[in-house]
């Protein structure tokens, strides 16, 4: 829904989105503007995702002419590795207090011969509350994002606020699985984007760990939470999961962690409630060849 709204707004600004349909390979990747919000310190943040129309091909686009922001710093923490299909609110870009209501920041992205330049600015229609749903849950309370920790007594992360600047630092070796422990807490409320009942069976919290930047392939083991409290809608939830990430090449990587709740992908269209965290991983060792 956010992408459709984005298309309407951008069309009004004279910006055309690529019209080529989804296909397995060779399609476009388009930035997606989820919305903006003010921070307690007076700065302003844009919440940004993308739509990869390739249903099978993940795409790498290095920083540079085909993947940059303008004006100003071309690297605003955007991904260089693009997963398939629609990806909601993958990162935030924070602008200073002085950034005006009519000022624009553009993400230029060129993939498979399709180039787009999507503007982000503080349009009233795009003001969101990513830390609290704008829609009531069935119990008349408001959903909030899941809280993630990577150690039992570690720092807490909540909301789609992931950025390269706030990334956790880790180290790993080529070919050796790097352990990742994940602790999650959630209010077990949900939004559907229209006050409709939740349909189907869903897990209280789901977490995906994926490559965001880096030179090689990243293999992540399946993630399944063991519930320690709750497990049903409207019952406060707690759980723990463990996984590993294995890197094929040495170098500097960024992993993206996305934690969702009962609302599902994109928070049920409410602009809330999911949590993003980034991990900077320095990988040492020699690249493996021929499976060795």
C-alpha positions as CSV (number, residue, x, y, z in Angstrom):
1,X,0.0,0.0,0.0
2,X,2.9,2.4,0.9
3,X,4.3,1.8,-2.6
4,X,1.0,2.6,-4.2
5,X,0.6,5.8,-2.2
6,X,4.2,6.6,-3.1
7,X,3.4,6.2,-6.8
8,X,0.5,8.6,-6.5
9,X,2.5,11.2,-4.7
10,X,5.5,10.9,-7.0
11,X,3.3,11.0,-10.1
12,X,2.0,14.3,-8.9
13,X,5.6,15.6,-8.7
14,X,6.3,14.5,-12.3
15,X,8.4,11.5,-11.3
16,X,7.7,8.3,-13.2
17,X,8.3,4.9,-11.7
18,X,9.4,2.0,-13.9
19,X,6.4,0.2,-15.3
20,X,8.1,-3.0,-16.2
21,X,6.4,-6.0,-14.4
22,X,8.0,-8.3,-12.0
23,X,10.0,-11.2,-13.5
24,X,12.6,-13.6,-12.5
25,X,15.7,-11.7,-13.8
26,X,16.5,-8.4,-15.5
27,X,13.9,-6.2,-13.9
28,X,14.3,-2.9,-12.1
29,X,14.8,-2.0,-8.5
30,X,13.0,1.1,-7.3
31,X,13.5,3.1,-4.0
32,X,10.3,3.4,-1.9
33,X,9.5,6.2,0.5
34,X,7.7,5.0,3.6
35,X,7.4,8.3,5.3
36,X,9.2,10.8,7.6
37,X,9.1,11.6,11.3
38,X,10.6,14.1,13.8
39,X,13.1,13.0,16.5
40,X,13.2,14.3,20.1
41,X,16.4,16.3,19.3
42,X,14.7,18.2,16.5
43,X,16.2,16.3,13.6
44,X,14.1,14.7,10.9
45,X,14.3,11.1,9.6
46,X,13.2,9.6,6.3
47,X,12.2,5.9,6.4
48,X,13.2,4.2,3.2
49,X,12.7,0.8,1.5
50,X,12.7,-0.5,-2.0
51,X,11.0,-2.8,-4.5
52,X,13.1,-5.3,-6.4
53,X,10.9,-6.5,-9.2
54,X,13.2,-9.5,-9.7
55,X,11.4,-12.5,-8.1
56,X,14.5,-14.7,-8.2
57,X,17.6,-12.5,-8.6
58,X,19.1,-10.6,-5.7
59,X,21.0,-7.6,-7.1
60,X,24.3,-5.9,-6.1
61,X,24.7,-2.3,-7.0
62,X,27.9,-0.7,-5.6
63,X,27.9,2.9,-4.3
64,X,28.6,5.2,-7.1
65,X,26.9,6.6,-10.2
66,X,24.2,3.8,-10.1
67,X,23.5,4.0,-6.4
68,X,23.8,7.4,-4.7
69,X,22.0,10.2,-2.9
70,X,22.0,13.8,-4.0
71,X,22.6,16.5,-3.2
72,X,25.3,16.2,-0.6
73,X,26.8,12.9,0.7
74,X,26.2,10.2,-1.9
75,X,26.5,7.5,0.8
76,X,23.5,7.9,3.2
77,X,23.7,4.3,4.5
78,X,21.6,2.7,1.6
79,X,22.0,-0.9,0.7
80,X,24.3,-2.2,-2.0
81,X,22.7,-5.7,-1.9
82,X,19.0,-5.8,-2.8
83,X,16.8,-8.7,-1.8
84,X,13.9,-9.8,-4.0
85,X,10.5,-8.2,-4.0
86,X,9.1,-5.4,-1.8
87,X,11.3,-4.5,1.3
88,X,9.7,-2.1,3.7
89,X,11.6,0.5,5.8
90,X,15.1,-1.0,5.5
91,X,16.9,2.1,6.7
92,X,16.6,5.6,8.0
93,X,18.3,8.8,6.8
94,X,18.4,11.5,9.4
95,X,18.6,15.2,8.4
96,X,19.6,18.1,10.6
97,X,17.1,20.4,12.3
98,X,17.7,23.0,9.6
99,X,16.4,20.7,6.8
100,X,13.4,22.6,5.5
101,X,9.9,21.3,4.7
102,X,10.4,21.9,1.0
103,X,14.0,20.6,0.7
104,X,14.4,17.3,-1.1
105,X,16.9,14.5,-0.9
106,X,17.0,12.1,-3.9
107,X,18.1,8.5,-4.1
108,X,19.3,7.7,-7.6
109,X,19.3,3.9,-8.4
110,X,20.0,2.4,-11.7
111,X,19.5,-1.4,-12.3
112,X,19.2,-3.4,-15.5
113,X,18.9,-0.3,-17.7
114,X,16.2,1.3,-15.5
115,X,17.2,4.5,-13.7
116,X,15.1,6.2,-11.0
117,X,15.6,9.3,-8.9
118,X,13.1,9.3,-6.0
119,X,12.7,12.5,-3.9
120,X,12.2,12.4,-0.2
121,X,10.8,15.5,1.6
122,X,8.6,16.3,4.5
123,X,5.2,16.2,2.9
124,X,2.3,16.3,5.4
125,X,0.7,13.1,3.9
126,X,3.9,11.2,4.7
127,X,4.2,12.0,8.4
128,X,4.3,8.6,10.3
129,X,4.8,7.3,13.8
130,X,7.1,4.3,13.5
131,X,7.2,3.6,17.2
132,X,3.5,3.5,17.7
133,X,0.8,2.3,15.4
134,X,-1.7,4.9,14.1
135,X,-4.4,2.2,14.2
136,X,-5.9,0.7,17.3
137,X,-5.6,-3.0,18.0
138,X,-8.7,-5.0,18.8
139,X,-8.2,-4.3,22.6
140,X,-8.2,-0.5,21.8
141,X,-4.5,-0.2,22.6
142,X,-1.8,0.7,20.1
143,X,0.8,-1.7,18.7
144,X,4.5,-1.0,19.3
145,X,7.5,-2.6,17.6
146,X,9.2,-5.8,19.0
147,X,12.2,-5.2,21.2
148,X,15.4,-7.1,20.1
149,X,18.5,-7.8,22.0
150,X,21.6,-9.7,21.0
151,X,22.7,-10.7,24.5
152,X,20.4,-11.5,27.4
153,X,21.4,-8.3,29.2
154,X,22.4,-6.4,26.1
155,X,21.2,-3.1,24.6
156,X,17.6,-3.0,23.4
157,X,16.6,-2.0,19.9
158,X,13.0,-1.1,18.9
159,X,11.5,0.4,15.8
160,X,12.6,0.7,12.1
161,X,15.5,2.9,13.0
162,X,18.4,0.8,11.6
163,X,21.3,2.8,10.2
164,X,24.9,2.2,9.3
165,X,25.9,4.8,11.9
166,X,24.3,2.9,14.7
167,X,25.4,-0.6,13.6
168,X,26.7,-3.2,16.1
169,X,30.3,-4.3,15.4
170,X,31.3,-8.0,15.2
171,X,34.2,-10.1,13.8
172,X,34.2,-13.4,11.9
173,X,36.4,-15.6,9.9
174,X,35.8,-16.9,6.3
175,X,33.9,-20.2,6.3
176,X,33.4,-20.3,10.1
177,X,29.8,-19.8,11.2
178,X,29.5,-16.7,13.3
179,X,26.9,-17.2,16.1
180,X,24.1,-14.7,16.5
181,X,21.8,-14.9,19.6
182,X,18.5,-13.0,19.4
183,X,16.2,-12.2,22.3
184,X,12.8,-10.7,21.6
185,X,10.0,-9.1,23.6
186,X,6.7,-7.8,22.1
187,X,3.3,-6.6,23.2
188,X,1.6,-9.1,20.9
189,X,-0.7,-6.4,19.5
190,X,-1.1,-5.9,15.8
191,X,-2.3,-3.6,13.0
192,X,-3.9,-4.7,9.7
193,X,-4.1,-1.3,7.9
194,X,-7.9,-1.2,8.1
195,X,-8.9,-2.6,11.5
196,X,-9.6,-6.0,9.9
197,X,-9.1,-9.2,12.0
198,X,-5.8,-10.9,11.7
199,X,-6.0,-13.8,9.2
200,X,-4.1,-17.1,9.3
201,X,-1.6,-18.4,11.8
202,X,1.4,-16.1,12.4
203,X,4.4,-16.2,14.7
204,X,4.4,-13.5,17.4
205,X,7.9,-12.4,16.3
206,X,9.8,-13.3,13.2
207,X,13.4,-12.2,12.5
208,X,15.3,-12.2,9.2
209,X,19.1,-11.7,9.0
210,X,20.3,-10.8,5.5
211,X,23.2,-9.3,3.6
212,X,23.0,-5.5,3.2
213,X,26.5,-4.7,2.0
214,X,29.7,-6.8,1.4
215,X,31.9,-8.5,-1.1
216,X,30.9,-12.1,-0.8
217,X,28.0,-14.5,-0.2
218,X,26.4,-14.7,3.3
219,X,24.6,-17.9,4.4
220,X,22.3,-17.6,7.4
221,X,21.0,-20.6,9.2
222,X,17.2,-20.9,9.7
223,X,15.8,-18.8,12.6
224,X,13.1,-20.2,14.8
225,X,12.1,-18.7,18.1
226,X,11.5,-20.7,21.3
227,X,8.8,-19.0,23.3
228,X,9.5,-18.2,26.9
229,X,6.3,-16.2,27.5
230,X,3.0,-15.9,25.6
231,X,2.6,-17.0,22.0
232,X,-0.9,-15.8,21.2
233,X,-2.3,-12.4,20.1
234,X,-2.8,-9.9,23.0
235,X,-0.5,-12.0,25.3
236,X,2.8,-10.2,26.1
237,X,5.5,-12.3,24.4
238,X,9.2,-13.2,25.0
239,X,11.3,-15.6,23.0
240,X,14.9,-16.5,22.1
241,X,16.5,-17.8,18.9
242,X,20.0,-18.6,17.7
243,X,21.4,-18.7,14.2
244,X,24.7,-18.4,12.4
245,X,26.1,-16.3,9.5
246,X,28.8,-17.7,7.3
247,X,30.8,-15.6,4.9
248,X,32.4,-16.7,1.7
249,X,35.0,-13.9,1.3
250,X,37.0,-11.7,3.6
251,X,36.2,-8.0,3.9
252,X,33.8,-5.6,5.5
253,X,30.1,-6.6,5.6
254,X,26.9,-5.1,6.9
255,X,24.1,-7.5,7.9
256,X,20.5,-6.3,8.2
257,X,18.3,-7.6,10.9
258,X,14.5,-7.2,10.5
259,X,12.2,-8.2,13.3
260,X,8.4,-8.2,12.7
261,X,5.4,-8.9,14.9
262,X,1.8,-10.2,14.3
263,X,1.2,-7.2,11.9
264,X,3.3,-9.0,9.3
265,X,5.5,-7.5,6.5
266,X,5.5,-3.7,6.5
267,X,3.5,-3.5,9.7
268,X,0.1,-4.0,8.2
269,X,0.4,-0.8,6.2
270,X,0.5,1.4,9.4
271,X,4.0,2.7,9.1
272,X,4.7,0.7,12.3
273,X,5.6,-1.8,13.8
274,X,8.8,-3.6,13.0
275,X,12.4,-3.3,14.2
276,X,15.6,-3.0,12.2
277,X,19.2,-3.3,13.3
278,X,22.5,-3.4,11.4
279,X,25.6,-5.3,12.2
280,X,29.1,-4.3,10.8
281,X,31.1,-7.5,10.5
282,X,34.8,-7.6,9.7
283,X,35.6,-10.9,8.1
284,X,39.2,-12.2,8.1
285,X,40.9,-15.1,6.4
286,X,41.4,-16.3,2.8
287,X,38.6,-16.8,0.3
288,X,37.6,-20.5,-0.2
289,X,37.8,-21.9,-3.7
290,X,36.3,-25.1,-5.2
291,X,34.4,-25.7,-2.1
292,X,37.5,-25.9,0.1
